[in-house]
């Protein structure tokens, strides 16, 4: 039986029997994998407080055969990102990003860039960001994840008739087409909607921004709304599902936009069943 040793983020967990846990991990070397921690709820020696959501861990185990659950023999905590659970807005955002990874990433397809981005996202959310740049950074993370998943939209021409769109003041975006369409072709895409030139310019620049610029960048309210709608429409179209954690996040944002709530919630994100 092949031995497995890797570093991973815990992106989902489900109780299994009295003492075991079914885990979904996003690993550095193997991508998303499903695993079972035998005796994980009882053994503090082999699993010393390390199997919490958001945590980055190192683990060792083995695989019986390619379609079987990876069996985790031992697990050690590398980074808990504990401060995420002290701020409700950060907590909901983190749950949303974990659900994107869980639903959109295929099993056992390594993607080192997604692993690095997930570390960057959780590190940022654990820093308790309170500045006005917060929503901007979340949009940029969404855009980066979309690109790394292979969903990056085409923005240089109409994807239906291939006509140039350089002179347009506003653009028509279609999640079904995967990018922009012209006014003449819009009628073929019922889910299309209008986005401004500023939003299109942002999408073109997003992949080329370094960390310093990301920290300084702020969107106008219009660009923030449009980019959020665009990202989430793309993710819904490609995943074929609604993100339950996103609904919770949007409701929280709508009712507590100017509040500062800091406490450890006693809820857990939805136990996602898709894409195991």
SULTA-V298924 format. One record per residue. RES is the residue in three letters. SS is DSSP state (~ for helix, > for strand, _ for the rest). PHI is phi in whole degrees, -180 to 180 (* if undefined). Layout:
res = (RES & RES)
ss = (SS & SS)
phi = (PHI & PHI)
This chain:
res = (UNK & UNK & UNK & UNK & UNK & UNK & UNK & UNK & UNK & UNK & UNK & UNK & UNK & UNK & UNK & UNK & UNK & UNK & UNK & UNK & UNK & UNK & UNK & UNK & UNK & UNK & UNK & UNK & UNK & UNK & UNK & UNK & UNK & UNK & UNK & UNK & UNK & UNK & UNK & UNK & UNK & UNK & UNK & UNK & UNK & UNK & UNK & UNK & UNK & UNK & UNK & UNK & UNK & UNK & UNK & UNK & UNK & UNK & UNK & UNK & UNK & UNK & UNK & UNK & UNK & UNK & UNK & UNK & UNK & UNK & UNK & UNK & UNK & UNK & UNK & UNK & UNK & UNK & UNK & UNK & UNK & UNK & UNK & UNK & UNK & UNK & UNK & UNK & UNK & UNK & UNK & UNK & UNK & UNK & UNK & UNK & UNK & UNK & UNK & UNK & UNK & UNK & UNK & UNK & UNK & UNK & UNK & UNK & UNK & UNK & UNK & UNK & UNK & UNK & UNK & UNK & UNK & UNK & UNK & UNK & UNK & UNK & UNK & UNK & UNK & UNK & UNK & UNK & UNK & UNK & UNK & UNK & UNK & UNK & UNK & UNK & UNK & UNK & UNK & UNK & UNK & UNK & UNK & UNK & UNK & UNK & UNK & UNK & UNK & UNK & UNK & UNK & UNK & UNK & UNK & UNK & UNK & UNK & UNK & UNK & UNK & UNK & UNK & UNK & UNK & UNK & UNK & UNK & UNK & UNK & UNK & UNK & UNK & UNK & UNK & UNK & UNK & UNK & UNK & UNK & UNK & UNK & UNK & UNK & UNK & UNK & UNK & UNK & UNK & UNK & UNK & UNK & UNK & UNK & UNK & UNK & UNK & UNK & UNK & UNK & UNK & UNK & UNK & UNK & UNK & UNK & UNK & UNK & UNK & UNK & UNK & UNK & UNK & UNK & UNK & UNK & UNK & UNK & UNK & UNK & UNK & UNK & UNK & UNK & UNK & UNK & UNK & UNK & UNK & UNK & UNK & UNK & UNK & UNK & UNK & UNK & UNK & UNK & UNK & UNK & UNK & UNK & UNK & UNK & UNK & UNK & UNK & UNK & UNK & UNK & UNK & UNK & UNK & UNK & UNK & UNK & UNK & UNK & UNK & UNK & UNK & UNK & UNK & UNK & UNK & UNK & UNK & UNK & UNK & UNK & UNK & UNK & UNK & UNK & UNK & UNK)
ss = (_ & > & > & > & > & > & > & > & > & > & > & > & > & > & > & > & _ & _ & _ & > & > & > & > & > & > & > & > & _ & _ & _ & > & > & > & > & > & > & > & _ & _ & _ & _ & _ & _ & _ & _ & _ & > & _ & _ & _ & _ & _ & _ & _ & _ & > & > & > & > & > & > & > & > & _ & _ & _ & _ & _ & _ & > & > & > & > & > & > & > & > & > & > & _ & _ & ~ & ~ & ~ & ~ & ~ & _ & ~ & ~ & ~ & ~ & ~ & ~ & ~ & ~ & ~ & ~ & ~ & ~ & ~ & ~ & ~ & ~ & ~ & _ & _ & > & _ & _ & _ & _ & ~ & ~ & ~ & ~ & ~ & ~ & ~ & ~ & ~ & ~ & ~ & ~ & ~ & ~ & ~ & _ & _ & _ & _ & _ & _ & _ & ~ & ~ & ~ & ~ & ~ & ~ & ~ & ~ & ~ & ~ & ~ & ~ & ~ & ~ & ~ & _ & _ & _ & _ & _ & > & _ & _ & > & _ & _ & _ & _ & _ & _ & > & _ & _ & _ & _ & _ & > & > & > & > & > & _ & _ & _ & _ & > & > & > & _ & _ & _ & _ & ~ & ~ & ~ & _ & _ & _ & _ & > & > & > & > & ~ & ~ & ~ & ~ & ~ & ~ & ~ & ~ & ~ & ~ & ~ & ~ & _ & _ & ~ & ~ & ~ & ~ & ~ & ~ & _ & _ & _ & _ & ~ & ~ & ~ & ~ & ~ & ~ & ~ & ~ & ~ & ~ & ~ & ~ & ~ & ~ & ~ & ~ & ~ & ~ & ~ & _ & _ & _ & _ & ~ & ~ & ~ & ~ & ~ & ~ & ~ & ~ & ~ & ~ & ~ & ~ & _ & _ & _ & _ & _ & _ & _ & _ & _ & _ & _ & _ & _ & _ & _ & _ & _ & _ & _ & _ & _)
phi = (* & -63 & -80 & -125 & -143 & -159 & -112 & -153 & -100 & -86 & -107 & -166 & -151 & -138 & -63 & -138 & 71 & -79 & -132 & -102 & -131 & -93 & -117 & -112 & -118 & -110 & -98 & -70 & -104 & -128 & 72 & -80 & -136 & -101 & -144 & -124 & -99 & -70 & 71 & -65 & -83 & -117 & -87 & -82 & -76 & -86 & -132 & -79 & 63 & -109 & -102 & -110 & -55 & 80 & -66 & -100 & -132 & -111 & -141 & -137 & -175 & -154 & -119 & -71 & -154 & -56 & -94 & -85 & -64 & -69 & -94 & -94 & -87 & -153 & -149 & -125 & -74 & -104 & -150 & -87 & 51 & -61 & -66 & -59 & -81 & -97 & -131 & -64 & -67 & -62 & -60 & -65 & -62 & -63 & -61 & -63 & -67 & -64 & -68 & -58 & -62 & -65 & -83 & -102 & -92 & -72 & -68 & 57 & -120 & -63 & -149 & -62 & -68 & -66 & -60 & -66 & -65 & -62 & -63 & -65 & -61 & -68 & -63 & -64 & -67 & -74 & -82 & 54 & -65 & -120 & -85 & -72 & -83 & -56 & -63 & -61 & -65 & -63 & -61 & -65 & -63 & -60 & -63 & -66 & -63 & -59 & -64 & -70 & -80 & 89 & -102 & -57 & -74 & -89 & -127 & -103 & -162 & -70 & -78 & -95 & -104 & 67 & -75 & -73 & -123 & -61 & -93 & -74 & -86 & -132 & -126 & -108 & -106 & -124 & -63 & -66 & -76 & 87 & 168 & -90 & -131 & -85 & -60 & -67 & -93 & -60 & -61 & -83 & -127 & -68 & -92 & -72 & -153 & -87 & -130 & -84 & -62 & -61 & -67 & -63 & -62 & -61 & -61 & -70 & -90 & -55 & -75 & -106 & -85 & -88 & -61 & -64 & -67 & -62 & -73 & -95 & -72 & -134 & -92 & -71 & -55 & -66 & -64 & -62 & -64 & -67 & -68 & -63 & -63 & -65 & -60 & -74 & -67 & -63 & -64 & -64 & -64 & -77 & -88 & 74 & -151 & -90 & -90 & -65 & -68 & -68 & -62 & -64 & -62 & -66 & -64 & -63 & -64 & -65 & -93 & -130 & -57 & -109 & -90 & -122 & -110 & -132 & -160 & -88 & -71 & -99 & -110 & -121 & -64 & -52 & -79 & -70 & -109 & -82 & 55 & -89)
